[in-house]
Amino acid sequence: MSNACEQDIELRFQHRERARKSEFSSIWQDTLEAVFADVAPYYDFASNFASLGLCSRWRRRFIASVEVAPGERVLDVCAGTNGVGIELLRQQPELNVFAIDRSAAMQEVGLRRARARGFHIESVIKDVHALPFPDNSFDIVTLQWASRHLRVVDVFSEIRRVLRPGGCFYHCDMLKPKNRMVALLYGAYLKACLSSTALAFGSGTEAWSCRDYFVRAIQLFYSAAELTELLERIGFSNVPCRSAAGGIVASHRAVKP
């Protein structure tokens, strides 16, 4: 790849991140925490309701792709209600699982769910843009359903830092479909289902006010191919991608060399 081509790619990612930060920074800083505090008690039910049950299926597929061994240290970033950590512990009970999330309300629900199943998850309440762990701390890092709400270059760089050499980062999220028609249909569906979900579950004013944001966050995010390229630019290697539903959802596995 020529230097000019590399510089063009770098500028493209920088421009996208600046645009995302400019449009969403006030929501990220001031609103999302209140939204997740509001929806925490019914978050998992609402996600399945809005996705017609697909969220659970996609999570099962994601968990099945994560390769773990007894005694490994796993960090779940933006862990929410600990859906990923709990399922990994079911798969391998001898894991050491850490969960980090900004939302104390979501983690409160998640820790109750873990304790009810006899699992221990070490919880950290903190902004994930600066992970409070030493370099090379974890064998596995996971991140699902949250990267479109983050400064992803910063977070992915931090994830690479805390992974040991040879460790794997597993990522899954709703992404920007590459096909324009799929993107238009998906945007229309999101606008409708977010309103019906908020109404069905009695969401508060913060959640109602963010309906347009949740659609726009995907429109300004990355496609599956772009995210693969971004992970490689950050310094990960061996980045296979598996997408579903016309590119609406995709998962990546990235190795720290």
C-alpha positions in Angstrom: 0.0 0.0 0.0 1.4 3.4 -1.0 2.1 6.1 1.6 -0.5 8.3 -0.1 -3.2 5.6 0.2 -2.3 5.0 3.8 -2.6 8.7 4.5 -6.0 8.8 2.8 -7.3 6.0 4.9 -6.0 7.6 8.1 -7.6 11.0 7.2 -10.9 9.2 6.5 -11.0 7.6 9.9 -9.9 10.9 11.6 -12.7 12.8 9.8 -15.3 10.2 10.8 -14.3 10.3 14.4 -14.3 14.1 14.5 -17.8 14.1 12.9 -19.1 11.5 15.5 -17.6 13.4 18.4 -18.9 16.8 17.2 -22.5 15.5 16.8 -22.7 13.1 19.7 -20.3 14.3 22.5 -23.0 16.1 24.5 -25.3 13.0 24.4 -22.4 10.7 25.3 -21.4 12.9 28.2 -24.7 14.1 29.6 -27.6 11.8 28.4 -26.7 8.2 27.8 -25.9 7.4 31.4 -29.4 8.6 32.4 -30.9 6.6 29.5 -29.2 3.3 30.7 -30.1 4.0 34.3 -33.8 4.3 33.2 -33.8 1.1 31.0 -31.5 -1.1 33.2 -34.3 -3.1 34.9 -35.8 -4.1 31.6 -32.9 -3.7 29.2 -32.6 -7.3 28.1 -36.3 -7.8 27.6 -36.6 -4.6 25.6 -33.6 -5.5 23.4 -35.3 -8.8 22.5 -38.6 -7.1 22.0 -37.1 -4.4 19.7 -35.2 -7.0 17.7 -38.0 -9.6 17.5 -35.8 -12.0 19.5 -32.8 -11.7 17.3 -30.5 -10.1 20.0 -30.5 -13.3 22.0 -29.7 -15.3 18.9 -26.9 -13.0 17.8 -25.5 -13.0 21.4 -25.4 -16.8 21.4 -23.5 -16.8 18.1 -21.1 -14.3 19.4 -20.4 -16.3 22.6 -20.0 -19.4 20.6 -17.2 -17.7 18.7 -15.2 -16.8 21.8 -12.5 -19.4 22.6 -11.6 -19.6 26.3 -9.6 -21.9 28.5 -9.6 -22.5 32.3 -7.9 -19.8 34.4 -7.9 -17.2 31.6 -8.5 -13.5 32.4 -11.4 -12.0 30.5 -12.5 -8.4 30.4 -16.0 -7.5 29.2 -16.0 -3.8 28.1 -19.3 -2.0 28.4 -20.6 -5.1 30.1 -24.1 -3.7 30.8 -26.1 -6.4 32.5 -23.3 -9.0 32.2 -24.9 -11.1 29.5 -21.6 -11.9 27.9 -19.7 -12.6 31.1 -22.5 -14.9 32.5 -22.6 -16.9 29.3 -18.8 -17.3 29.2 -18.8 -18.5 32.7 -21.5 -21.1 31.8 -19.2 -22.2 29.0 -16.1 -22.2 31.3 -16.7 -21.7 35.0 -13.0 -21.4 35.8 -12.5 -18.1 34.0 -11.6 -14.9 35.8 -14.1 -12.4 34.5 -13.9 -8.7 34.9 -16.7 -6.3 33.8 -16.3 -2.6 33.2 -19.1 -0.2 32.5 -19.9 3.4 33.1 -23.5 2.6 34.2 -23.7 1.6 37.9 -27.4 0.8 37.3 -26.7 -1.6 34.5 -24.0 -3.3 36.5 -26.2 -3.6 39.6 -28.7 -5.6 37.5 -25.8 -7.6 35.9 -24.2 -8.5 39.3 -27.6 -9.7 40.6 -28.0 -11.9 37.5 -24.5 -13.3 38.0 -25.0 -14.0 41.7 -28.3 -15.7 41.0 -26.5 -18.2 38.8 -23.6 -18.7 41.3 -21.0 -16.8 39.3 -18.6 -14.1 40.5 -17.8 -11.2 38.2 -15.4 -8.5 39.2 -17.2 -5.2 38.5 -15.5 -1.8 37.8 -17.6 1.3 37.3 -15.6 3.6 35.1 -15.4 5.3 31.7 -14.0 2.7 29.3 -12.0 5.2 27.3 -9.2 4.9 29.9 -9.1 1.3 31.1 -7.8 1.1 34.7 -5.6 -2.0 34.1 -1.9 -2.5 33.4 -0.6 -3.4 30.0 -0.9 -7.0 29.0 -3.5 -7.8 31.7 -6.0 -10.0 29.9 -6.1 -13.0 27.6 -9.5 -12.1 26.2 -11.4 -8.8 25.8 -15.0 -8.7 24.6 -17.3 -5.8 23.6 -20.8 -6.2 22.3 -23.7 -3.8 21.5 -21.8 -0.6 22.6 -19.1 0.6 20.2 -21.4 2.9 18.3 -21.7 5.0 21.5 -17.9 5.3 21.9 -14.8 7.0 20.6 -13.8 3.7 19.1 -10.3 4.6 18.1 -9.5 5.5 21.7 -11.3 2.4 23.2 -9.9 -0.1 20.7 -6.4 1.3 21.3 -6.9 0.8 25.1 -8.2 -2.7 24.5 -5.1 -3.5 22.5 -2.9 -2.1 25.3 -4.5 -4.3 28.1 -4.4 -7.5 26.0 -1.4 -9.7 26.3 0.5 -10.5 23.1 -1.4 -13.3 21.4 -4.6 -12.3 23.2 -7.9 -11.9 21.3 -10.4 -9.1 21.1 -13.9 -10.2 20.2 -16.3 -7.5 19.0 -19.9 -7.5 17.9 -22.3 -4.6 17.2 -25.0 -3.2 15.1 -23.1 -1.5 12.2 -23.9 0.7 9.2 -25.1 -1.5 6.3 -23.0 -1.1 3.2 -26.1 -1.5 0.9 -27.9 1.8 0.7 -31.4 0.3 0.4 -30.8 -2.0 3.4 -29.6 1.1 5.4 -32.7 3.0 4.5 -35.1 0.2 5.4 -33.1 -0.5 8.6 -33.3 3.2 9.6 -37.0 3.3 9.1 -37.5 0.1 11.1 -35.4 1.5 14.0 -37.4 4.7 14.2 -40.6 2.7 14.4 -39.5 0.0 16.8 -37.7 2.4 19.2 -40.9 4.3 19.7 -43.0 1.2 20.2 -40.5 -0.3 22.6 -40.3 2.9 24.7 -44.1 3.0 24.8 -44.4 -0.7 25.7 -41.9 -0.5 28.6 -42.9 2.9 29.9 -39.5 4.5 29.2 -38.6 7.8 30.8 -38.1 11.1 29.1 -34.3 10.5 28.6 -34.9 7.4 26.6 -37.7 9.0 24.5 -35.4 12.0 23.8 -32.7 9.7 22.4 -34.7 7.8 19.8 -33.3 9.9 16.9 -29.8 9.6 18.3 -29.9 5.8 18.3 -30.7 5.8 14.6 -28.2 8.6 13.8 -25.4 6.8 15.7 -25.6 3.9 13.3 -25.9 6.1 10.2 -22.6 7.8 11.2 -20.8 4.6 12.3 -18.8 2.1 10.3 -19.6 -0.8 8.0 -18.3 -4.2 8.8 -15.5 -3.8 6.2 -14.5 -0.4 7.6 -14.3 -1.7 11.1 -12.0 -4.5 10.0 -9.8 -1.9 8.4 -9.9 0.3 11.5 -8.9 -2.6 13.7 -5.9 -3.4 11.5 -4.9 0.3 11.4 -4.8 0.3 15.2 -2.4 -2.7 15.2 -4.5 -5.8 15.4 -3.8 -8.7 13.1 -5.8 -11.7 11.8 -9.2 -9.9 11.8 -11.9 -12.1 10.3 -15.4 -10.7 10.1 -18.8 -12.4 10.1 -21.8 -10.4 9.2 -25.6 -11.1 9.3 -28.8 -9.5 8.3 -27.4 -7.7 5.3 -24.5 -6.2 7.3 -26.8 -4.8 10.1 -24.8 -6.9 12.6 -21.2 -8.1 12.4 -18.7 -9.7 14.7 -14.9 -9.4 14.5 -12.1 -11.4 16.1 -8.8 -9.5 16.3 -5.4 -10.7 17.7 -2.8 -8.6 19.4 0.5 -9.6 17.8 
